[in-house]
Amino acid sequence: MKKDYSDYLENTPDAAGNFGDYGGAFLPPQLEGPMKDIHDAYLKISKSADFIHELRAIRKHYQGRPTPTYYAKRMSEQCGGAEIYLKREDLNHTGAHKLNHCMGEALLAKYMGKKKLIAETGAGQHGVALATAAAYFGLECEIHMGEVDIAKEHPNVIRMKLLGCKVVPVSHGLKTLKEAVDSAFEAYLKDPENSIYCIGSVVGPHPFPMMVRDFQRVVGIEAREQFQEMTGNLPDVVTACVGGGSNAMGLFSAFLNDPCEIWGVEPLGRGTKTGDHAATMTYGMPGIIHGFKCYLLQDENGEPSPVYSMASGLDYPGVGPEHSHLKDAGRVQYATADDRECLDAFYKLCRLEGIIPALESAHAVAFAMKKAKEMGSGSILVNLSGRGDKDLDFIADNYGYGD
């Protein structure tokens, strides 16, 4: 029997932040109080008419929402089979879905009287979005970023600095997203009274997986309404890339109670060998990272394994606890796309539709291209979570122009 998800969003997570067997808050004692303050403030002001009104005004007049849903006609024709539609989050101000929750988190910080925003970033999109929000509200901003990602995503580093943000290079470990999260948490621990840690995805201790999902729900609400207006139907398949999983939860949340297949797409990178991918849902097992429980790529000692993806925003060994729960519940399925498939989708979207996608988003496009052929008919809605400006130097220097 099909499970009823009609009241799922109102009842999940539970009061302790658990999504079934996942989530929660595993915190050092000095962070328990600050996290409770964030939780209580969010629950209070998220129901406030003033907060909702201000956030809606920001989305409409500053972010440029709603973003459109677009029928990718030429790509659909070349793939043959199902028709492919794109939710154009790449047209959101700053070029990705990240600003949806960053403006919400910064507005929360303003209401709480905080002076400084601290966060991590991988691809740099969360960093740029948070630096943008900090500039908008007149707050300080500090972004921690692995040195590997700083080199790969140089355009976004420039954008963060132009926006007045302090970029902190992280030089330990693999020098990528996981280490950036570690570093940002350490910085936040030094002054939780005056600062707030604005987590960049549906990960971390409660209330962040819930809070970021709620701020991202606007993507799914818009997309569902737009798709029905365009076609008179619901999509047969809904899909998005998954690293931590914020863009995916934003889209998926609107379709959980609908008769649609829902697919998250993870990076298989160079292959199945440990350290060559970041396909957490495919190869991981339950574990704890950064204050919450989720599926986790881990070694024999339960420590997070090294991960890799050509898309810096996806190279994280954990995943959102809600994704972990929805996988176990059987409501969301998870597939992979490797670097080669990602690149092929990247070039094809450029040439066929005049859209340069983020490498993260190209993973979902790659899956949609394969799925369209398998289906033969029907429709697929893809969350095009970001644009590829940040990836241009990396692509051109390492892979050329797709000729």
TORKOL-4160 file (C-alpha; in steps of 0.2 Angstrom, whole numbers, padded with zeros to 4 digits, m for minus):
403
<pt num="1" X="0000" Y="0000" Z="0000"/>
<pt num="2" X="0006" Y="0017" Z="m0005"/>
<pt num="3" X="0011" Y="0027" Z="0011"/>
<pt num="4" X="0002" Y="0044" Z="0014"/>
<pt num="5" X="0014" Y="0058" Z="0014"/>
<pt num="6" X="0001" Y="0072" Z="0015"/>
<pt num="7" X="0006" Y="0078" Z="0032"/>
<pt num="8" X="0024" Y="0072" Z="0031"/>
<pt num="9" X="0032" Y="0089" Z="0031"/>
<pt num="10" X="0022" Y="0095" Z="0046"/>
<pt num="11" X="0027" Y="0080" Z="0056"/>
<pt num="12" X="0045" Y="0076" Z="0051"/>
<pt num="13" X="0057" Y="0078" Z="0059"/>
<pt num="14" X="0052" Y="0074" Z="0076"/>
<pt num="15" X="0055" Y="0086" Z="0091"/>
<pt num="16" X="0072" Y="0079" Z="0093"/>
<pt num="17" X="0077" Y="0082" Z="0075"/>
<pt num="18" X="0075" Y="0063" Z="0070"/>
<pt num="19" X="0070" Y="0058" Z="0052"/>
<pt num="20" X="0067" Y="0040" Z="0057"/>
<pt num="21" X="0083" Y="0033" Z="0062"/>
<pt num="22" X="0093" Y="0048" Z="0056"/>
<pt num="23" X="0097" Y="0066" Z="0061"/>
<pt num="24" X="0097" Y="0071" Z="0079"/>
<pt num="25" X="0110" Y="0082" Z="0087"/>
<pt num="26" X="0127" Y="0075" Z="0093"/>
<pt num="27" X="0135" Y="0091" Z="0100"/>
<pt num="28" X="0149" Y="0096" Z="0111"/>
<pt num="29" X="0142" Y="0103" Z="0127"/>
<pt num="30" X="0147" Y="0121" Z="0123"/>
<pt num="31" X="0136" Y="0120" Z="0107"/>
<pt num="32" X="0120" Y="0113" Z="0115"/>
<pt num="33" X="0114" Y="0130" Z="0121"/>
<pt num="34" X="0118" Y="0140" Z="0105"/>
<pt num="35" X="0109" Y="0126" Z="0094"/>
<pt num="36" X="0094" Y="0126" Z="0106"/>
<pt num="37" X="0093" Y="0145" Z="0104"/>
<pt num="38" X="0094" Y="0144" Z="0085"/>
<pt num="39" X="0080" Y="0130" Z="0085"/>
<pt num="40" X="0069" Y="0140" Z="0097"/>
<pt num="41" X="0071" Y="0156" Z="0087"/>
<pt num="42" X="0068" Y="0148" Z="0070"/>
<pt num="43" X="0052" Y="0139" Z="0077"/>
<pt num="44" X="0046" Y="0156" Z="0083"/>
<pt num="45" X="0050" Y="0168" Z="0069"/>
<pt num="46" X="0046" Y="0156" Z="0055"/>
<pt num="47" X="0028" Y="0158" Z="0060"/>
<pt num="48" X="0029" Y="0177" Z="0061"/>
<pt num="49" X="0020" Y="0187" Z="0048"/>
<pt num="50" X="0034" Y="0200" Z="0048"/>
<pt num="51" X="0047" Y="0187" Z="0045"/>
<pt num="52" X="0037" Y="0178" Z="0031"/>
<pt num="53" X="0033" Y="0195" Z="0023"/>
<pt num="54" X="0051" Y="0200" Z="0023"/>
<pt num="55" X="0057" Y="0184" Z="0016"/>
<pt num="56" X="0044" Y="0184" Z="0002"/>
<pt num="57" X="0048" Y="0201" Z="m0003"/>
<pt num="58" X="0067" Y="0197" Z="m0004"/>
<pt num="59" X="0063" Y="0182" Z="m0015"/>
<pt num="60" X="0052" Y="0192" Z="m0027"/>
<pt num="61" X="0062" Y="0209" Z="m0028"/>
<pt num="62" X="0080" Y="0204" Z="m0024"/>
<pt num="63" X="0082" Y="0185" Z="m0029"/>
<pt num="64" X="0071" Y="0186" Z="m0044"/>
<pt num="65" X="0059" Y="0172" Z="m0039"/>
<pt num="66" X="0050" Y="0163" Z="m0046"/>
<pt num="67" X="0063" Y="0155" Z="m0057"/>
<pt num="68" X="0055" Y="0147" Z="m0073"/>
<pt num="69" X="0053" Y="0129" Z="m0078"/>
<pt num="70" X="0059" Y="0126" Z="m0095"/>
<pt num="71" X="0055" Y="0112" Z="m0108"/>
<pt num="72" X="0072" Y="0107" Z="m0115"/>
<pt num="73" X="0065" Y="0103" Z="m0133"/>
<pt num="74" X="0081" Y="0100" Z="m0142"/>
<pt num="75" X="0089" Y="0089" Z="m0129"/>
<pt num="76" X="0073" Y="0079" Z="m0127"/>
<pt num="77" X="0073" Y="0076" Z="m0146"/>
<pt num="78" X="0091" Y="0070" Z="m0146"/>
<pt num="79" X="0089" Y="0058" Z="m0131"/>
<pt num="80" X="0073" Y="0051" Z="m0138"/>
<pt num="81" X="0059" Y="0045" Z="m0127"/>
<pt num="82" X="0053" Y="0056" Z="m0112"/>
<pt num="83" X="0052" Y="0075" Z="m0112"/>
<pt num="84" X="0065" Y="0083" Z="m0101"/>
<pt num="85" X="0060" Y="0099" Z="m0091"/>
<pt num="86" X="0072" Y="0110" Z="m0081"/>
<pt num="87" X="0068" Y="0120" Z="m0065"/>
<pt num="88" X="0080" Y="0135" Z="m0069"/>
<pt num="89" X="0088" Y="0138" Z="m0052"/>
<pt num="90" X="0103" Y="0143" Z="m0061"/>
<pt num="91" X="0093" Y="0159" Z="m0065"/>
<pt num="92" X="0091" Y="0163" Z="m0046"/>
<pt num="93" X="0102" Y="0178" Z="m0040"/>
<pt num="94" X="0120" Y="0172" Z="m0038"/>
<pt num="95" X="0117" Y="0158" Z="m0050"/>
<pt num="96" X="0111" Y="0143" Z="m0039"/>
<pt num="97" X="0098" Y="0137" Z="m0026"/>
<pt num="98" X="0109" Y="0141" Z="m0012"/>
<pt num="99" X="0103" Y="0159" Z="m0009"/>
<pt num="100" X="0086" Y="0152" Z="m0005"/>
<pt num="101" X="0092" Y="0146" Z="0012"/>
<pt num="102" X="0106" Y="0159" Z="0014"/>
<pt num="103" X="0094" Y="0174" Z="0014"/>
<pt num="104" X="0083" Y="0164" Z="0026"/>
<pt num="105" X="0098" Y="0160" Z="0038"/>
<pt num="106" X="0104" Y="0178" Z="0037"/>
<pt num="107" X="0087" Y="0185" Z="0041"/>
<pt num="108" X="0086" Y="0173" Z="0056"/>
<pt num="109" X="0103" Y="0179" Z="0061"/>
<pt num="110" X="0097" Y="0197" Z="0060"/>
<pt num="111" X="0082" Y="0193" Z="0071"/>
<pt num="112" X="0093" Y="0185" Z="0084"/>
<pt num="113" X="0104" Y="0200" Z="0085"/>
<pt num="114" X="0120" Y="0191" Z="0078"/>
<pt num="115" X="0134" Y="0200" Z="0070"/>
<pt num="116" X="0143" Y="0187" Z="0060"/>
<pt num="117" X="0139" Y="0173" Z="0048"/>
<pt num="118" X="0151" Y="0158" Z="0047"/>
<pt num="119" X="0150" Y="0144" Z="0035"/>
<pt num="120" X="0159" Y="0131" Z="0024"/>
<pt num="121" X="0159" Y="0130" Z="0005"/>
<pt num="122" X="0164" Y="0117" Z="m0008"/>
<pt num="123" X="0160" Y="0123" Z="m0025"/>
<pt num="124" X="0159" Y="0141" Z="m0018"/>
<pt num="125" X="0140" Y="0143" Z="m0022"/>
<pt num="126" X="0135" Y="0143" Z="m0004"/>
<pt num="127" X="0149" Y="0154" Z="0000"/>
<pt num="128" X="0144" Y="0167" Z="m0013"/>
<pt num="129" X="0126" Y="0166" Z="m0008"/>
<pt num="130" X="0130" Y="0169" Z="0011"/>
<pt num="131" X="0142" Y="0183" Z="0007"/>
<pt num="132" X="0128" Y="0191" Z="m0004"/>
<pt num="133" X="0116" Y="0189" Z="0011"/>
<pt num="134" X="0129" Y="0196" Z="0023"/>
<pt num="135" X="0131" Y="0211" Z="0012"/>
<pt num="136" X="0112" Y="0213" Z="0010"/>
<pt num="137" X="0109" Y="0213" Z="0029"/>
<pt num="138" X="0126" Y="0222" Z="0034"/>
<pt num="139" X="0133" Y="0207" Z="0043"/>
<pt num="140" X="0151" Y="0201" Z="0044"/>
<pt num="141" X="0155" Y="0185" Z="0034"/>
<pt num="142" X="0168" Y="0172" Z="0035"/>
<pt num="143" X="0169" Y="0157" Z="0023"/>
<pt num="144" X="0180" Y="0142" Z="0025"/>
<pt num="145" X="0185" Y="0133" Z="0009"/>
<pt num="146" X="0197" Y="0119" Z="0005"/>
<pt num="147" X="0213" Y="0124" Z="m0004"/>
<pt num="148" X="0209" Y="0111" Z="m0018"/>
<pt num="149" X="0192" Y="0119" Z="m0020"/>
<pt num="150" X="0199" Y="0137" Z="m0020"/>
<pt num="151" X="0210" Y="0132" Z="m0035"/>
<pt num="152" X="0196" Y="0124" Z="m0044"/>
<pt num="153" X="0183" Y="0137" Z="m0041"/>
<pt num="154" X="0193" Y="0153" Z="m0042"/>
<pt num="155" X="0179" Y="0164" Z="m0050"/>
<pt num="156" X="0168" Y="0161" Z="m0034"/>
<pt num="157" X="0183" Y="0165" Z="m0023"/>
<pt num="158" X="0184" Y="0182" Z="m0032"/>
<pt num="159" X="0165" Y="0185" Z="m0030"/>
<pt num="160" X="0166" Y="0181" Z="m0011"/>
<pt num="161" X="0180" Y="0193" Z="m0008"/>
<pt num="162" X="0172" Y="0207" Z="m0019"/>
<pt num="163" X="0156" Y="0205" Z="m0008"/>
<pt num="164" X="0167" Y="0209" Z="0008"/>
<pt num="165" X="0169" Y="0191" Z="0014"/>
<pt num="166" X="0184" Y="0184" Z="0023"/>
<pt num="167" X="0189" Y="0168" Z="0014"/>
<pt num="168" X="0199" Y="0156" Z="0025"/>
<pt num="169" X="0209" Y="0143" Z="0016"/>
<pt num="170" X="0209" Y="0125" Z="0024"/>
<pt num="171" X="0225" Y="0116" Z="0021"/>
<pt num="172" X="0223" Y="0100" Z="0031"/>
<pt num="173" X="0217" Y="0083" Z="0026"/>
<pt num="174" X="0210" Y="0082" Z="0008"/>
<pt num="175" X="0208" Y="0101" Z="0008"/>
<pt num="176" X="0190" Y="0099" Z="0001"/>
<pt num="177" X="0172" Y="0101" Z="0008"/>
<pt num="178" X="0173" Y="0089" Z="0023"/>
<pt num="179" X="0188" Y="0098" Z="0030"/>
<pt num="180" X="0180" Y="0115" Z="0027"/>
<pt num="181" X="0165" Y="0110" Z="0038"/>
<pt num="182" X="0177" Y="0105" Z="0052"/>
<pt num="183" X="0186" Y="0121" Z="0051"/>
<pt num="184" X="0170" Y="0132" Z="0051"/>
<pt num="185" X="0164" Y="0122" Z="0066"/>
<pt num="186" X="0180" Y="0126" Z="0075"/>
<pt num="187" X="0178" Y="0145" Z="0071"/>
<pt num="188" X="0160" Y="0145" Z="0077"/>
<pt num="189" X="0164" Y="0137" Z="0093"/>
<pt num="190" X="0175" Y="0152" Z="0097"/>
<pt num="191" X="0161" Y="0164" Z="0098"/>
<pt num="192" X="0143" Y="0157" Z="0096"/>
<pt num="193" X="0136" Y="0172" Z="0106"/>
<pt num="194" X="0139" Y="0184" Z="0092"/>
<pt num="195" X="0140" Y="0173" Z="0077"/>
<pt num="196" X="0129" Y="0160" Z="0068"/>
<pt num="197" X="0135" Y="0145" Z="0058"/>
<pt num="198" X="0125" Y="0145" Z="0042"/>
<pt num="199" X="0126" Y="0127" Z="0036"/>
<pt num="200" X="0126" Y="0125" Z="0017"/>
<pt num="201" X="0115" Y="0110" Z="0015"/>
<pt num="202" X="0102" Y="0099" Z="0023"/>
<pt num="203" X="0115" Y="0092" Z="0035"/>
<pt num="204" X="0122" Y="0095" Z="0052"/>
<pt num="205" X="0114" Y="0094" Z="0069"/>
<pt num="206" X="0096" Y="0099" Z="0072"/>
<pt num="207" X="0088" Y="0111" Z="0067"/>
<pt num="208" X="0098" Y="0114" Z="0051"/>
<pt num="209" X="0092" Y="0099" Z="0040"/>
<pt num="210" X="0074" Y="0104" Z="0044"/>
<pt num="211" X="0077" Y="0123" Z="0042"/>
<pt num="212" X="0087" Y="0122" Z="0026"/>
<pt num="213" X="0074" Y="0110" Z="0019"/>
<pt num="214" X="0060" Y="0123" Z="0024"/>
<pt num="215" X="0069" Y="0137" Z="0015"/>
<pt num="216" X="0072" Y="0127" Z="0000"/>
<pt num="217" X="0054" Y="0121" Z="m0002"/>
<pt num="218" X="0050" Y="0136" Z="m0013"/>
<pt num="219" X="0059" Y="0127" Z="m0027"/>
<pt num="220" X="0047" Y="0112" Z="m0027"/>
<pt num="221" X="0032" Y="0123" Z="m0024"/>
<pt num="222" X="0035" Y="0133" Z="m0039"/>
<pt num="223" X="0041" Y="0119" Z="m0050"/>
<pt num="224" X="0025" Y="0108" Z="m0046"/>
<pt num="225" X="0014" Y="0123" Z="m0050"/>
<pt num="226" X="0023" Y="0128" Z="m0066"/>
<pt num="227" X="0024" Y="0110" Z="m0073"/>
<pt num="228" X="0005" Y="0108" Z="m0071"/>
<pt num="229" X="0002" Y="0125" Z="m0079"/>
<pt num="230" X="0013" Y="0120" Z="m0094"/>
<pt num="231" X="0007" Y="0102" Z="m0096"/>
<pt num="232" X="m0009" Y="0099" Z="m0087"/>
<pt num="233" X="0000" Y="0085" Z="m0078"/>
<pt num="234" X="0013" Y="0080" Z="m0065"/>
<pt num="235" X="0030" Y="0074" Z="m0071"/>
<pt num="236" X="0033" Y="0055" Z="m0071"/>
<pt num="237" X="0050" Y="0057" Z="m0064"/>
<pt num="238" X="0058" Y="0071" Z="m0053"/>
<pt num="239" X="0077" Y="0071" Z="m0051"/>
<pt num="240" X="0091" Y="0081" Z="m0044"/>
<pt num="241" X="0109" Y="0079" Z="m0039"/>
<pt num="242" X="0113" Y="0075" Z="m0021"/>
<pt num="243" X="0129" Y="0079" Z="m0011"/>
<pt num="244" X="0122" Y="0085" Z="0005"/>
<pt num="245" X="0106" Y="0086" Z="m0004"/>
<pt num="246" X="0098" Y="0104" Z="m0001"/>
<pt num="247" X="0093" Y="0107" Z="m0019"/>
<pt num="248" X="0086" Y="0089" Z="m0020"/>
<pt num="249" X="0075" Y="0091" Z="m0004"/>
<pt num="250" X="0069" Y="0108" Z="m0010"/>
<pt num="251" X="0062" Y="0100" Z="m0026"/>
<pt num="252" X="0057" Y="0083" Z="m0019"/>
<pt num="253" X="0047" Y="0090" Z="m0004"/>
<pt num="254" X="0033" Y="0095" Z="m0016"/>
<pt num="255" X="0031" Y="0078" Z="m0024"/>
<pt num="256" X="0032" Y="0066" Z="m0010"/>
<pt num="257" X="0013" Y="0063" Z="m0010"/>
<pt num="258" X="0012" Y="0062" Z="m0029"/>
<pt num="259" X="0013" Y="0047" Z="m0040"/>
<pt num="260" X="0030" Y="0052" Z="m0047"/>
<pt num="261" X="0046" Y="0042" Z="m0046"/>
<pt num="262" X="0059" Y="0052" Z="m0037"/>
<pt num="263" X="0078" Y="0050" Z="m0040"/>
<pt num="264" X="0093" Y="0057" Z="m0032"/>
<pt num="265" X="0109" Y="0057" Z="m0042"/>
<pt num="266" X="0126" Y="0055" Z="m0034"/>
<pt num="267" X="0143" Y="0057" Z="m0041"/>
<pt num="268" X="0152" Y="0041" Z="m0045"/>
<pt num="269" X="0167" Y="0051" Z="m0050"/>
<pt num="270" X="0181" Y="0040" Z="m0057"/>
<pt num="271" X="0173" Y="0023" Z="m0052"/>
<pt num="272" X="0169" Y="0012" Z="m0038"/>
<pt num="273" X="0185" Y="0012" Z="m0029"/>
<pt num="274" X="0186" Y="0020" Z="m0012"/>
<pt num="275" X="0192" Y="0038" Z="m0014"/>
<pt num="276" X="0186" Y="0039" Z="m0032"/>
<pt num="277" X="0168" Y="0043" Z="m0029"/>
<pt num="278" X="0156" Y="0052" Z="m0016"/>
<pt num="279" X="0141" Y="0040" Z="m0019"/>
<pt num="280" X="0136" Y="0040" Z="m0001"/>
<pt num="281" X="0118" Y="0032" Z="m0003"/>
<pt num="282" X="0125" Y="0019" Z="m0015"/>
<pt num="283" X="0140" Y="0013" Z="m0005"/>
<pt num="284" X="0138" Y="0020" Z="0013"/>
<pt num="285" X="0131" Y="0014" Z="0029"/>
<pt num="286" X="0124" Y="0023" Z="0044"/>
<pt num="287" X="0136" Y="0033" Z="0054"/>
<pt num="288" X="0139" Y="0050" Z="0063"/>
<pt num="289" X="0147" Y="0065" Z="0055"/>
<pt num="290" X="0147" Y="0084" Z="0060"/>
<pt num="291" X="0134" Y="0081" Z="0073"/>
<pt num="292" X="0121" Y="0071" Z="0065"/>
<pt num="293" X="0117" Y="0053" Z="0059"/>
<pt num="294" X="0116" Y="0048" Z="0041"/>
<pt num="295" X="0122" Y="0036" Z="0027"/>
<pt num="296" X="0141" Y="0039" Z="0027"/>
<pt num="297" X="0156" Y="0033" Z="0017"/>
<pt num="298" X="0167" Y="0026" Z="0031"/>
<pt num="299" X="0183" Y="0016" Z="0034"/>
<pt num="300" X="0184" Y="0000" Z="0044"/>
<pt num="301" X="0186" Y="0011" Z="0060"/>
<pt num="302" X="0170" Y="0021" Z="0056"/>
<pt num="303" X="0179" Y="0037" Z="0051"/>
<pt num="304" X="0173" Y="0046" Z="0036"/>
<pt num="305" X="0182" Y="0039" Z="0020"/>
<pt num="306" X="0191" Y="0050" Z="0007"/>
<pt num="307" X="0179" Y="0055" Z="m0007"/>
<pt num="308" X="0180" Y="0063" Z="m0024"/>
<pt num="309" X="0170" Y="0071" Z="m0037"/>
<pt num="310" X="0174" Y="0083" Z="m0051"/>
<pt num="311" X="0160" Y="0093" Z="m0044"/>
<pt num="312" X="0166" Y="0101" Z="m0028"/>
<pt num="313" X="0149" Y="0104" Z="m0021"/>
<pt num="314" X="0146" Y="0085" Z="m0021"/>
<pt num="315" X="0162" Y="0078" Z="m0013"/>
<pt num="316" X="0155" Y="0075" Z="0004"/>
<pt num="317" X="0156" Y="0058" Z="0013"/>
<pt num="318" X="0139" Y="0061" Z="0022"/>
<pt num="319" X="0122" Y="0066" Z="0016"/>
<pt num="320" X="0106" Y="0074" Z="0023"/>
<pt num="321" X="0097" Y="0063" Z="0036"/>
<pt num="322" X="0081" Y="0066" Z="0027"/>
<pt num="323" X="0088" Y="0058" Z="0011"/>
<pt num="324" X="0094" Y="0043" Z="0022"/>
<pt num="325" X="0076" Y="0041" Z="0029"/>
<pt num="326" X="0068" Y="0043" Z="0012"/>
<pt num="327" X="0079" Y="0030" Z="0005"/>
<pt num="328" X="0075" Y="0017" Z="0019"/>
<pt num="329" X="0057" Y="0021" Z="0017"/>
<pt num="330" X="0058" Y="0017" Z="m0002"/>
<pt num="331" X="0050" Y="0034" Z="m0007"/>
<pt num="332" X="0066" Y="0041" Z="m0015"/>
<pt num="333" X="0078" Y="0030" Z="m0026"/>
<pt num="334" X="0096" Y="0035" Z="m0028"/>
<pt num="335" X="0107" Y="0032" Z="m0044"/>
<pt num="336" X="0124" Y="0038" Z="m0049"/>
<pt num="337" X="0133" Y="0047" Z="m0064"/>
<pt num="338" X="0151" Y="0047" Z="m0066"/>
<pt num="339" X="0163" Y="0060" Z="m0072"/>
<pt num="340" X="0162" Y="0055" Z="m0090"/>
<pt num="341" X="0143" Y="0055" Z="m0090"/>
<pt num="342" X="0143" Y="0072" Z="m0081"/>
<pt num="343" X="0155" Y="0080" Z="m0094"/>
<pt num="344" X="0144" Y="0073" Z="m0108"/>
<pt num="345" X="0128" Y="0081" Z="m0101"/>
<pt num="346" X="0137" Y="0097" Z="m0097"/>
<pt num="347" X="0143" Y="0099" Z="m0116"/>
<pt num="348" X="0126" Y="0093" Z="m0123"/>
<pt num="349" X="0116" Y="0106" Z="m0112"/>
<pt num="350" X="0128" Y="0119" Z="m0118"/>
<pt num="351" X="0126" Y="0115" Z="m0137"/>
<pt num="352" X="0108" Y="0110" Z="m0137"/>
<pt num="353" X="0100" Y="0122" Z="m0126"/>
<pt num="354" X="0112" Y="0137" Z="m0124"/>
<pt num="355" X="0113" Y="0133" Z="m0105"/>
<pt num="356" X="0130" Y="0131" Z="m0096"/>
<pt num="357" X="0126" Y="0121" Z="m0080"/>
<pt num="358" X="0136" Y="0118" Z="m0064"/>
<pt num="359" X="0145" Y="0102" Z="m0064"/>
<pt num="360" X="0134" Y="0097" Z="m0049"/>
<pt num="361" X="0118" Y="0100" Z="m0059"/>
<pt num="362" X="0125" Y="0091" Z="m0074"/>
<pt num="363" X="0125" Y="0074" Z="m0064"/>
<pt num="364" X="0106" Y="0076" Z="m0063"/>
<pt num="365" X="0105" Y="0080" Z="m0082"/>
<pt num="366" X="0116" Y="0065" Z="m0086"/>
<pt num="367" X="0104" Y="0054" Z="m0077"/>
<pt num="368" X="0089" Y="0062" Z="m0085"/>
<pt num="369" X="0096" Y="0059" Z="m0102"/>
<pt num="370" X="0098" Y="0040" Z="m0099"/>
<pt num="371" X="0081" Y="0039" Z="m0090"/>
<pt num="372" X="0072" Y="0047" Z="m0105"/>
<pt num="373" X="0079" Y="0034" Z="m0117"/>
<pt num="374" X="0074" Y="0020" Z="m0105"/>
<pt num="375" X="0056" Y="0027" Z="m0102"/>
<pt num="376" X="0052" Y="0029" Z="m0121"/>
<pt num="377" X="0038" Y="0042" Z="m0116"/>
<pt num="378" X="0032" Y="0053" Z="m0102"/>
<pt num="379" X="0041" Y="0067" Z="m0093"/>
<pt num="380" X="0056" Y="0071" Z="m0082"/>
<pt num="381" X="0058" Y="0086" Z="m0071"/>
<pt num="382" X="0076" Y="0090" Z="m0067"/>
<pt num="383" X="0082" Y="0103" Z="m0054"/>
<pt num="384" X="0095" Y="0113" Z="m0063"/>
<pt num="385" X="0102" Y="0118" Z="m0047"/>
<pt num="386" X="0116" Y="0130" Z="m0053"/>
<pt num="387" X="0125" Y="0138" Z="m0067"/>
<pt num="388" X="0142" Y="0134" Z="m0073"/>
<pt num="389" X="0152" Y="0150" Z="m0073"/>
<pt num="390" X="0162" Y="0144" Z="m0058"/>
<pt num="391" X="0167" Y="0129" Z="m0068"/>
<pt num="392" X="0173" Y="0137" Z="m0084"/>
<pt num="393" X="0191" Y="0138" Z="m0081"/>
<pt num="394" X="0192" Y="0121" Z="m0073"/>
<pt num="395" X="0183" Y="0113" Z="m0088"/>
<pt num="396" X="0193" Y="0123" Z="m0102"/>
<pt num="397" X="0210" Y="0119" Z="m0094"/>
<pt num="398" X="0207" Y="0101" Z="m0091"/>
<pt num="399" X="0194" Y="0095" Z="m0104"/>
<pt num="400" X="0193" Y="0108" Z="m0118"/>
<pt num="401" X="0177" Y="0114" Z="m0126"/>
<pt num="402" X="0168" Y="0098" Z="m0131"/>
<pt num="403" X="0174" Y="0098" Z="m0149"/>
